[in-house]
Amino acid sequence: MFKVENIRKDFPILSRQVNGKPLVYFDNAATSQTPQQVIDVIVDYYSNYNANIHRGVHALSQEATDLYEQARYKIQAHFNAKHAHEIIYTSGTTHGINLVANGFSALLKKGDEIIVSALEHHSNIVPWQMLCERTGASLKVIPMNQNGELEIKLFETLLNQNTKLVFVNHISNALGTINPIEHIIKKAHEVGAAVLVDGAQSSPHIKPDVQALDVDFYVVSAHKMCGPTGVGVLYGKEEWLNKLPPYQGGGEMIAEVTFEKTTYAALPHKFEAGTPNICGGIAFGTAIDYMNAVGFDAIASYEHELLEYATEKLLEIEGLKIYGTSERKTSVISFNLEGIHPYDVGTILDKLGVAVRTGHHCAQPIMDYFKIPGTVRASFAFYNTKAEIDVLVEGVKKAKMMLS
Ligand SMILES: Cc1ncc(COP(=O)(O)O)c(C=O)c1O
């Protein structure tokens, strides 16, 4: 039974004060908070298991290896990957995207086409631009509309026999729009293109089934899912991961090294050069256990309630405009007060203990589309409350009074 009062007790940071006021943490789309269960695992790891993995015959190394590999199985089960070796540990979403973009350098040629969406985070734009520069491929963009939704009919007109890759986020970090990735994947596959879905913003709210989606690559960051920073995973279909060359060279990713020739390790180690974030991987497994114990259905329905409540209350403020008004959106509200810079609103909210994000949210093309410098973004998690939303709303009213 979902009880937010009980859940909040798991997050020690939620009881701290900021600027003399109880913290109201609404910057969850940037990073989520960490439950005690995950903190305990991190402390336990460094207190009892710390060792390098995969190489040692001694007990500590073997125990750390077991914990790290068990976490990979948990992550595999969570995303419903067919094989554990389709789960590649990374340092986060950005690393996962760059790994794939780098690998495709060897597979693309001039004349090939790549499609991205107008709703992307810079992490899912810049690596593809760099890939185009390296290979001579060209980049096409799925446009968006005033609601912050992708123009799917126009996407279909961009597809042709030259389309090799399609990149789209599952949920927009700037607006919260949930994109119709099932349809995008199906249509892209009809012309033989591979699809990478950026799941950085969906994974905290939705439990994706990569086999049911038939997606080729899916990338996430642990720190958006109650886990630590500096770790994430790339899911890739085995056939694609076998086709891509290694990303980085080094220890762990080789089968045999001589000065004449090196052969590479099998998946997943081919893509995991060097000593990884061992503790981070283990703690990511615990974070996934934690979120599953709360339950993704309960999380989605509670967060939707928060979204509706906050939308209604904020829209009562005259001169407040919300950007991203799709019917299909998650618990993110991007807004501006008429004639007031988002940074100023964010600064006043901070004085009241309310943490929101202001700026372009690493999604400048979206801001350009709306012809604004940025927005104030309040993003809610399952441990937030309606009472906290009331504090935000009062804070926004105060900011409006002070800055008008
Ligand atoms: C949609 C999206 N993609 C990619 C990223 C980059 O994630 P990371 O910084 O963890 O690599 C973010 C982070 O906010 C994001 O929201």
The ligand as a MOL file (V3000), in Angstrom:
LIG
                    3D

  0  0  0     0  0            999 V3000
M  V30 BEGIN CTAB
M  V30 COUNTS 16 16 0 0 0
M  V30 BEGIN ATOM
M  V30 1 C 16.5530 13.2170 -21.4450 0
M  V30 2 C 17.9430 13.2220 -20.9080 0
M  V30 3 N 18.9260 12.6500 -21.6100 0
M  V30 4 C 20.1840 12.6040 -21.1590 0
M  V30 5 C 20.5320 13.1490 -19.9520 0
M  V30 6 C 21.9520 13.0610 -19.4980 0
M  V30 7 O 22.0360 12.2370 -18.3810 0
M  V30 8 P 23.4340 12.0910 -17.6090 0
M  V30 9 O 23.8700 13.4900 -17.2990 0
M  V30 10 O 23.0970 11.2920 -16.3900 0
M  V30 11 O 24.3710 11.3970 -18.5180 0
M  V30 12 C 19.5590 13.7610 -19.1750 0
M  V30 13 C 19.8900 14.3990 -17.8930 0
M  V30 14 O 19.2010 15.2570 -17.3990 0
M  V30 15 C 18.2200 13.7970 -19.6550 0
M  V30 16 O 17.2510 14.3600 -18.9610 0
M  V30 END ATOM
M  V30 BEGIN BOND
M  V30 1 1 1 2
M  V30 2 1 2 3
M  V30 3 2 2 15
M  V30 4 2 3 4
M  V30 5 1 4 5
M  V30 6 1 5 6
M  V30 7 2 5 12
M  V30 8 1 6 7
M  V30 9 1 7 8
M  V30 10 2 8 9
M  V30 11 1 8 10
M  V30 12 1 8 11
M  V30 13 1 12 13
M  V30 14 1 12 15
M  V30 15 2 13 14
M  V30 16 1 15 16
M  V30 END BOND
M  V30 END CTAB
M  END
